[in-house]
């Protein structure tokens, strides 16, 4: 009887383990795209869904952008994106998707004023086409999304608003959205370190409001674009109530609301931290994943 009891317990334990086991996706931590536009190799990280190597299908894709001072491994190392994606796919919260994480250095994902680092051109003309030929990706707007945090949230907005023909949905988390006053009043050392290479290093006060600034100002883009153009992409905007970027995200929400552009706006308890982004990424990917469905 003891033997039978032990065997039953073993079977029960195995059954529970199997029930809770979830398939794991594959991570390729470092891959390279050779860029003629940037004149260098650009690293990127890839998350492939669990059935990627056994199925014959093509997958939707999400480009996931890192923040300032980070690199292509940030979402993997600190965001644990593979763990959250595995769980969400296993539970059916998000559809199977490929997640691509490029290295953006401190480019802010735009073209610099002096033409020395045209990252936006690289991303659209070289990176995306190369990626979508390399992996089993459905290379169409309706199966393509973009998301990111902080600088990457800004990049998410820039790429989706400037190229609405490319993305079905965009999910910026704690996006670095600044109004003109923030730019004018930025301390000189901070401006030189963070924005000088983008808009001009020795600019002060209102002189910083250059054409290149306005061409890449999220609030100015919303102001100048038509509502119909802005409605071509679905937006999920999420920023913590204790984040230093709350004001810019609020202004973005107001600007979109005034133009009657549908969007989801979330303010959760939290600051500019990985804890906030880890707890928000599943909802962001779900929002993008829902855009891949037809109703």
C-alpha positions as CSV (number, residue, x, y, z in Angstrom):
1,X,0.0,0.0,0.0
2,X,2.9,2.4,0.8
3,X,4.3,1.7,-2.7
4,X,0.9,2.5,-4.3
5,X,0.6,5.7,-2.3
6,X,4.1,6.8,-3.2
7,X,3.4,6.1,-6.9
8,X,0.1,8.1,-6.8
9,X,1.9,11.0,-5.1
10,X,4.7,10.9,-7.8
11,X,2.1,10.9,-10.6
12,X,0.3,13.8,-8.9
13,X,3.5,15.8,-8.6
14,X,4.4,15.1,-12.2
15,X,0.9,16.2,-13.4
16,X,1.2,19.4,-11.5
17,X,4.7,20.1,-12.9
18,X,3.4,19.5,-16.4
19,X,0.4,21.7,-15.9
20,X,2.5,24.6,-14.7
21,X,5.3,24.2,-17.3
22,X,5.3,26.7,-20.0
23,X,7.1,26.7,-23.3
24,X,10.1,29.0,-23.5
25,X,10.9,31.2,-26.4
26,X,14.4,31.5,-27.8
27,X,16.7,34.5,-27.2
28,X,19.4,35.5,-29.6
29,X,21.2,38.1,-27.4
30,X,23.6,39.6,-30.0
31,X,23.1,39.9,-33.7
32,X,24.4,42.4,-36.2
33,X,23.0,44.5,-39.0
34,X,25.7,46.2,-41.2
35,X,24.6,49.8,-41.8
36,X,25.7,51.9,-44.8
37,X,23.8,54.9,-43.5
38,X,25.4,54.9,-40.1
39,X,28.7,53.5,-41.3
40,X,28.9,50.8,-38.6
41,X,27.6,47.5,-37.4
42,X,24.5,47.9,-35.3
43,X,23.7,45.2,-32.6
44,X,20.3,43.9,-31.8
45,X,18.7,41.3,-29.6
46,X,15.9,38.9,-30.7
47,X,13.1,37.0,-28.9
48,X,11.6,34.2,-30.9
49,X,8.4,32.5,-29.8
50,X,8.6,28.9,-28.5
51,X,7.3,27.2,-31.7
52,X,9.4,29.4,-34.1
53,X,11.7,26.5,-35.2
54,X,9.0,23.9,-35.4
55,X,6.2,25.8,-37.3
56,X,6.0,26.9,-40.9
57,X,4.2,30.1,-40.1
58,X,5.2,33.8,-40.3
59,X,4.8,35.9,-37.1
60,X,3.8,39.5,-36.2
61,X,6.7,41.6,-35.0
62,X,7.2,44.2,-32.3
63,X,10.2,46.5,-32.3
64,X,11.0,47.1,-28.6
65,X,13.2,50.2,-28.0
66,X,15.5,50.8,-25.0
67,X,16.1,53.9,-22.9
68,X,18.8,56.5,-22.7
69,X,22.3,55.1,-21.6
70,X,21.0,51.5,-22.2
71,X,21.5,49.2,-25.2
72,X,19.9,46.4,-27.1
73,X,20.2,44.0,-24.1
74,X,18.3,46.3,-21.6
75,X,14.9,44.8,-22.1
76,X,16.4,41.4,-21.7
77,X,18.7,42.0,-18.8
78,X,16.6,44.3,-16.7
79,X,13.2,44.0,-18.2
80,X,13.2,40.2,-18.4
81,X,11.2,40.5,-21.5
82,X,11.6,36.8,-22.4
83,X,10.0,35.7,-19.2
84,X,7.1,38.0,-19.5
85,X,6.6,37.2,-23.2
86,X,6.7,33.4,-22.5
87,X,4.1,33.7,-19.7
88,X,1.8,36.0,-21.7
89,X,1.9,33.7,-24.8
90,X,1.4,30.5,-22.8
91,X,-1.6,32.0,-21.1
92,X,-3.0,33.4,-24.4
93,X,-2.8,37.0,-23.3
94,X,-0.7,37.9,-26.3
95,X,-0.4,36.2,-29.7
96,X,2.9,34.5,-30.6
97,X,5.2,37.3,-31.9
98,X,8.8,38.1,-32.6
99,X,10.3,40.8,-30.5
100,X,13.3,42.8,-32.0
101,X,15.4,45.0,-29.7
102,X,17.8,47.2,-31.6
103,X,20.7,49.2,-30.1
104,X,19.9,52.8,-30.4
105,X,22.9,54.2,-28.4
106,X,22.0,57.8,-27.5
107,X,20.5,58.6,-30.9
108,X,17.0,59.1,-29.6
109,X,16.0,57.2,-32.8
110,X,16.1,60.3,-34.9
111,X,18.3,62.0,-37.5
112,X,20.8,64.4,-35.9
113,X,20.8,68.1,-37.1
114,X,24.2,67.8,-38.7
115,X,23.6,64.5,-40.5
116,X,26.3,62.7,-38.6
117,X,23.9,60.1,-37.2
118,X,20.8,59.5,-39.2
119,X,19.3,56.8,-37.0
120,X,15.7,57.2,-38.2
121,X,16.8,56.7,-41.8
122,X,18.8,53.6,-40.8
123,X,15.8,52.1,-38.9
124,X,13.3,52.6,-41.6
125,X,15.4,52.0,-44.7
126,X,18.0,49.4,-43.5
127,X,17.1,47.9,-40.2
128,X,13.5,46.9,-40.6
129,X,13.9,45.6,-44.2
130,X,16.9,43.5,-43.2
131,X,15.2,42.1,-40.1
132,X,12.0,41.2,-41.9
133,X,14.0,39.3,-44.6
134,X,16.0,37.5,-42.0
135,X,13.2,36.1,-39.8
136,X,9.8,34.6,-40.4
137,X,7.9,37.9,-40.1
138,X,4.7,39.1,-41.6
139,X,6.1,42.2,-43.2
140,X,2.9,44.3,-43.3
141,X,1.7,47.3,-41.3
142,X,-1.2,45.3,-39.8
143,X,1.2,42.8,-38.2
144,X,3.8,45.3,-37.0
145,X,4.0,47.2,-33.7
146,X,6.6,49.4,-31.8
147,X,7.1,49.9,-28.1
148,X,9.7,51.3,-25.8
149,X,10.6,53.0,-22.5
150,X,11.8,56.6,-21.8
151,X,14.0,57.5,-24.8
152,X,12.6,54.4,-26.4
153,X,9.1,55.6,-25.7
154,X,10.0,58.8,-27.5
155,X,11.4,56.8,-30.3
156,X,8.2,54.8,-30.4
157,X,6.2,58.0,-30.9
158,X,8.6,59.4,-33.4
159,X,8.7,56.4,-35.6
160,X,4.9,55.7,-35.5
161,X,3.9,59.3,-36.0
162,X,6.3,60.0,-38.8
163,X,5.7,56.7,-40.5
164,X,2.1,55.7,-39.7
165,X,2.1,53.5,-42.9
166,X,4.5,51.1,-41.1
167,X,2.8,50.4,-37.7
168,X,-0.5,49.1,-36.6
169,X,0.1,50.1,-33.0
170,X,2.5,51.9,-30.7
171,X,3.0,51.6,-26.9
172,X,5.3,54.2,-25.4
173,X,6.1,53.6,-21.7
174,X,7.2,56.7,-19.7
175,X,7.9,58.4,-23.0
176,X,10.4,61.3,-23.0
177,X,8.0,64.0,-24.2
178,X,9.0,67.6,-23.6
179,X,7.3,70.9,-24.3
180,X,9.1,74.0,-25.5
181,X,9.4,75.4,-22.0
182,X,11.3,72.3,-20.8
183,X,13.7,72.7,-23.7
184,X,14.3,76.4,-23.1
185,X,14.9,76.0,-19.4
186,X,17.1,72.9,-19.6
187,X,20.5,73.5,-17.8
188,X,23.4,74.0,-20.2
189,X,25.3,70.9,-19.0
190,X,22.2,68.7,-19.3
191,X,21.4,70.1,-22.8
192,X,25.0,69.6,-24.0
193,X,25.2,66.0,-22.6
194,X,21.8,64.8,-23.7
195,X,20.5,66.9,-26.7
196,X,23.4,68.8,-28.1
197,X,24.4,66.2,-30.6
198,X,20.8,66.1,-31.8
199,X,19.9,69.8,-32.1
200,X,23.0,71.8,-31.7
201,X,25.6,71.8,-28.9
202,X,26.0,75.5,-28.1
203,X,22.4,76.6,-28.2
204,X,20.7,78.5,-25.3
205,X,17.2,79.5,-24.4
206,X,14.8,80.0,-27.3
207,X,17.6,79.4,-29.8
208,X,17.1,75.7,-29.0
209,X,13.7,75.8,-30.7
210,X,15.2,75.0,-34.1
211,X,13.6,73.5,-37.1
212,X,15.2,70.1,-36.2
213,X,13.6,70.4,-32.7
214,X,10.2,71.1,-34.1
215,X,10.5,68.4,-36.7
216,X,11.1,65.9,-33.9
217,X,8.9,67.4,-31.1
218,X,6.1,65.0,-30.4
219,X,3.8,67.8,-29.3
220,X,4.5,69.8,-32.4
221,X,4.0,66.8,-34.6
222,X,0.5,66.2,-33.0
223,X,-0.3,69.9,-33.4
224,X,0.6,70.0,-37.1
225,X,-0.6,66.5,-38.3
226,X,-4.2,66.0,-39.3
227,X,-6.4,63.9,-37.0
228,X,-7.0,61.4,-39.8
229,X,-3.2,60.9,-40.1
230,X,-2.8,60.4,-36.4
231,X,-5.6,57.9,-36.3
232,X,-3.7,55.6,-38.6
233,X,-1.9,54.1,-35.6
234,X,-3.4,52.8,-32.3
235,X,-1.7,54.3,-29.3
236,X,-1.2,53.0,-25.7
237,X,0.4,55.7,-23.5
238,X,1.5,54.7,-20.0
239,X,3.4,56.8,-17.5
240,X,3.8,56.6,-13.7
241,X,2.3,59.3,-11.4
242,X,5.7,59.8,-9.8
243,X,7.6,60.0,-13.0
244,X,9.5,63.2,-13.9
245,X,8.1,62.8,-17.4
246,X,4.4,62.8,-16.3
247,X,3.8,66.4,-17.5
248,X,4.9,65.7,-21.1
249,X,2.7,62.5,-21.2
250,X,-0.3,64.5,-19.8
251,X,0.2,67.2,-22.5
252,X,0.3,64.5,-25.2
253,X,-2.9,62.9,-23.8
254,X,-4.6,66.3,-23.9
255,X,-3.3,67.1,-27.4
256,X,-4.6,63.9,-28.8
257,X,-7.9,64.3,-27.0
258,X,-8.4,67.8,-28.4
259,X,-8.0,66.3,-31.9
260,X,-10.3,63.5,-31.0
261,X,-7.7,60.9,-31.7
262,X,-8.6,57.6,-30.0
263,X,-5.9,56.4,-27.7
264,X,-5.4,54.6,-24.4
265,X,-3.9,56.6,-21.6
266,X,-2.7,55.0,-18.3
267,X,-1.3,56.6,-15.2
268,X,-0.3,53.9,-12.7
269,X,1.4,54.2,-9.3
270,X,5.1,54.3,-9.9
271,X,8.2,56.2,-11.1
272,X,10.8,56.0,-13.8
273,X,12.0,52.5,-12.9
274,X,12.3,49.0,-14.2
275,X,9.7,47.9,-11.7
276,X,7.2,50.1,-13.4
277,X,8.2,49.0,-16.9
278,X,8.2,45.3,-16.1
279,X,4.8,45.5,-14.6
280,X,3.5,47.4,-17.7
281,X,5.0,45.6,-20.6
282,X,2.5,42.7,-20.7
283,X,-0.4,45.1,-21.0
284,X,1.4,47.1,-23.7
285,X,2.1,44.0,-25.7
286,X,-1.5,42.9,-25.3
287,X,-2.7,46.2,-26.7
288,X,-0.4,45.8,-29.7
289,X,-1.3,42.1,-30.0
290,X,-5.0,43.0,-30.1
291,X,-4.2,45.2,-33.1
292,X,-3.1,42.1,-35.0
293,X,-6.6,40.6,-34.8
294,X,-9.5,41.2,-37.1
295,X,-13.0,41.7,-35.7
